[in-house]
Amino acid sequence: MESTERDAAAVRIPPPLVYLTAILAGVLLQRYALTLPLGLSDTLRITAGAGATLFGFGLLVVAAALFRRTGQDPKPWTSTPAIISTGAYRLSRNPIYLGMALIQAAVGLLAANGWILLSLPLVLMAIQVTAIRHEEAYLERKFGDAYLRYKDSVRRWL
C-alpha cells in the first residue's frame, strides 16, 4: 500500500443506515401507498420473525465480540490490523451484514410488511456496492495472498 493511501476501506455510507432506510421506506410505502401483505399465518410469521431476530442479533453479538477480542473497530472505514477468520467469520465473510439482513427480514415479518422483505435483495446489492467491494479491495491490497486464500475458503454470505 502506498503511503499516500488511507489505511482503511473507502466506505462512505454507514451500512446500518442502508438497512434502516429500507425499513423506513417499507413502513412509509405500507402506510401511505399500497399495503403489501405477506400471506403467511400469524404463527408462521411470528415464529420466523423471532428466529430471524435471534439469529441476526446473535451474529452481531458474536462478530462484535471477535472485534473487541482482537482490538479492532467494526466500523468498515477504520483500519484493519488483522483478518478475523474464526467464529462466525469461518462461515461468512460478512456476518455483521448478514445479521443486519436477518434483522431487516425479522422486522418485515413481525410487522407483516411485504415492502421491507421485498427490499432486502436491493439492500444486499446496495451493501455490496457501498461497502463490501470497498472492504474487499482494501483487504486485498493490505493482506494480499492471505486475504485471497481466506476469500476463497469462506463464502461472502453463507
N, C-alpha and C positions, 0 to 999 in steps of 0.2 A: 504494500500500500504506500502510495506517495505521501510525503509529509504534509502536502497541501490538502489532502483529503481528510475529511472529518471521520473519526473512528466511531461510526455509528451508521445504522441503516437510514436511508433518506425517506423515512416515513413522516408524512406531514399531517395526516388526519388521524387522530386517535381512534383505533379500531372500535372501542366500545361505543363511540359516537355513531359509527355506521350502523351498528345493531340497534341502538336506541332510536335513531332517525327512522329506521324501517318500522319499528314497533309503533312509534308515534304516528307515522303515515298510515299504518294499518288501522289504528284507532280512529283517526280522522276520516278515513275512507268508509269504515264500517258505520260510523255515526252520521256522517253528512252526505255520503254519496250513495253507495249501494251496499247493502248487507250481503256478505259472502259467507253463508252458513257452511258448517263442516259436514253435516250429515252423519255424525257419529253419536252413538248413545252417550248420555252423560257419564255413565260408568266407565266406558272405554276412554272417553275424552279426558276425564279427571285422572284416571289411572295412568294413562300415557303421559299426561302433563306432569303429574307428580314424579313419575320415573325420570322424565327428561330434566326436571328441576334438580332432583337429587344427583343424577349423573353429571349434569352440567356444572353445578356448584362443586361437586366432588372433584372434577377435573381442575377447576380453577384453584381450589384449595391445595391440591397435590402439586400442581405446577408452581404455584406461588411459594410453597414450602421449599421446593427444589431451588428456586431462585434465591430465596433467603439463605438456604444452607450453603450455596456456592458463592454467596456475597454479590449476587448480580441484581440488577434492576430489571423488572419485567417490561418496562416501557421500551417499545421497539426502537425508539430514536436515541437510546443511550448505548454506550459502548458495551460490547460483549467480550469478557475476558476469556471465556471458555465455552465449548459446546456442551450443552447438557444432553446426555444421551441415556439417562437412567429414568426409572419410574415411568411416568406417563409418556415421556419422550422416547421410550423404547417402542411405543405403539403408534405414536403420531408425532410428526414434526411440529404440529401446531395445536397442542392440547388446550391452550387458553382460548384460541379462536373457536375450536370445536366446542368447548364448554359454553362459550357465549352463544354459539349457534343453537345448542341444545336448550339454553335458557330462552332464546327467542322463540323456538318451537314450543317450549312449555308455556310461555305467555300466550301464544296463539291458541294453543289447545285449551288452556284453562279459561281464557276469555271467550272461547268459541268464536274466534276471529280468523276467518279464512285468509284475509288480506295479509296478516302477519306471517302465516305459514307460506302463502304464495310468494311473498317477497324474499324468502330465505335463499333460494338459488341466486337471486340477484345480489343479495348481500354477500354471499360467498364469493361471487365474481368480483364484487367491489373490494372485498378484503384481499383477494388475490392481486388485484391491480394496485391498490393503495398501500398495502403493507407487505404481503408475502413476497412479491417479486423483488421489492427493495431489500427486505431482510435477507433473502437467499443470495442476492447479488453481493451484498456486504459480507455475508458469512463465507461465500466462495472466495472473495478477494482476501479476506483476513486469514482463513484457515486452510484454504486450498484443498489438497487431496483429502485431508482428514474430514472436512465437511462433505466433500463429494462422496466419500465412502459412506458416511452417515446418511446422506440424502438417498443413496442407492439402496440402503438397507432398511429405511423406515419410510413408510408412506406419508404423504402430506396430511391426510385427514385420518384415515383408519387403515 
